[in-house]
Each structure stands twice: as C-alpha cells, then as structure tokens.
Amino acid sequence: MTKYMNVLVTGTDGYIGSVLAPYLLKSGFNITGLDTGFYRSGWLYNNGVSLYPAYLNKDLRDITPEDLQGYDAVVHLAELSNDPLGQLNPAITYKINHEGSVRLANLSKQCGVGKFIYASSCSVYGMGNSDYKTEESSVNPQTAYAKCKVNVERDVGCLAESGFSPVFLRNATAYGPSPRMRFDVVLNNLAGHACTTGVIKMISDGMPWRPLVHVMDICKAVRCVLEAPQSAIHNQIFNVGSTEENYRVREIAEIVSGEFPGCNLTVGESGGDNRSYRVSFDKIHNMLPGFSCDYTAKLGAEELFQLFTKINLDEQTFFSRHFTRLKQLKFLLYTGQVSQDLYWI
C-alpha cells in the first residue's frame, strides 16, 4: 500500500525536508514537495540523490484547496525554523507558524487528507527542573517559535475526527548532514567550528540540557507514522529521539571535539540562555510500530567529520549566510528580495 500513498511534504528545500523527501521516495511513497525557497541558495554538497518528481513553488500562506486534492497525507515542515529566527519579527512568526499551519490543517481536512503530520519541537518544554519531560508534562515555551508550536498542537488537535488524524512529532534538537545544511543547531555548529577553526570556544558553562536526534531518525519517525494504522497514531503527540541522547551542551562539545583531531575545547561562564530540559522518548519507542533510533551523537559527529573532510569545509562556507537561517533571511530583507511580511517581491 505504501507505494500508492500520495504525500505532500512542505518545506522540502529545508534542512530536514531535503533529506526527508528523497528518503520517502526511496521508501515507496509518491511525493510532492512544496517550498517558498528562502534557503534555496544554500547547497553544501551533492549526495547523488534525486529529489522529487512533483513540486509546488509556493508560500505556505498561499496554498489553496486545489493544491491539496488527491493526497493521503500531509507532512508539514514549512515554518520559520528556530528560536532566533522566530524572534526577528514575532508577529510574522505567529502569522506563518501558527495561523498558516492551522489554516493548512483545516484545508487538508476539508480536502479529505487522512493524516496530517506536524513537525513540532521539544523546545515546547522550554525550561524545567531535572525531571524528564514526557508528552503528558506541562509545556513552558520561552520563545515565539516554541509558543507557536504549542498553539498549533492545540488548535490542530481540535480538528481530529474519524477520517482526519493529526500527529505531532516533537523533535529533539536535530543534527547530521543535509545538502541544505544548517549550522545554527548545536551539534552541527560545534562540528563546523571544530573543522574550520580547530577550536570550540564556548561562551557559557554549557550546563543546560538538550535532547538530540539525527535528521535520519526524524525521517524514520515520519515514515513509521505514515505506515502506521490510524488507531496507533490518531491525534497523538510523540517526542522524537532517544532518552539516552539527552546531554548537557558541554557534553555535546566534548563529544564533537573528540571526533575532530587536534580540536581545542574551552568552556566559559554561565550564559543567559535559560532553556534547559531533559526529555523521555519512551512513548515513541513503545507505541509507534517499527520506530527506533539508529544514531547517537558520537556517530553523528563521526559522520560530520568524514563529510567535512571530504568536501574540504572552510571558514568562508561555514560562516556564510547560506547555512544560518537568521543570516539568510536578514540578507533577503536587506536586499529587498522579500517584504517585511516575508513574501517574495
């Protein structure tokens, strides 16, 4: 049945989407990609994988019912994609990430889409004590980005009924290689510094907790949801990752520096980032058929070392705007290519 399943994936020009779409195609799904193209200029390496035969070059906010006809599932990734970017203009973040996502879910339901898979985030837990956060824990979002995730989960969850099953994947902090690389997520960023400068110089003490998940394990979670019976995933929230992969930031830095020969690591004093949370991933491993994580932070750091060595990653590329979301969007605004409400001009 999988090979006959028609799936629309939004955000296919992004860090996860550019890996997810080819992965799902290879797994036998019929894939259509959708993206507005803010980050299309960034392409770190050619992985030899073709993308997708069908594509909509469109802003999330402009999707019409006609665009959604004939799909069995929508996988929704296309939002402003991290905390600093969301804080650039919180009002627009709410328009795109909250209102745009809820509108897409409503249209999907109206058009007979059976599954709506939403890429949420463990950042909804925000700041907490040392207890492990589960899907039943109270959320404590600290930023516009995280607050929008909570709002979408709430509002789209209310749409659930027979024939329309929303699923919310609260991804841990992603890492790992992607042609549309991001160097503004913690493990990738530390690996980039280690490779290009030989130094990881932390400005904080690195004591906050972060759960990590490899980009391919996120892709695997999406595939498992698509393949799962409706009864197993209907209106469910799943933390995506592995409980063993909760680390203090300084531990992540130590893992990365250990995989890059000659890298020097220094640690600073306590910083201003109050986001710190540990997450339990027992539910997804116990309840989502076929899911398990294949990667650890150490394996991911080894993988990035091999990739960066192969492509001869240099400082100019690492520090360029193409692979940091906030830099790229500020460039598009500064050069007048997009308007203040983030539409192409």
Order of alpha helices (4+ residues) and beta strands (2+ residues): beta-alpha-beta-beta-beta-alpha-alpha-alpha-beta-beta-alpha-beta-beta-alpha-beta-beta-alpha-alpha-beta-beta-alpha-beta-beta-alpha-alpha-alpha-alpha
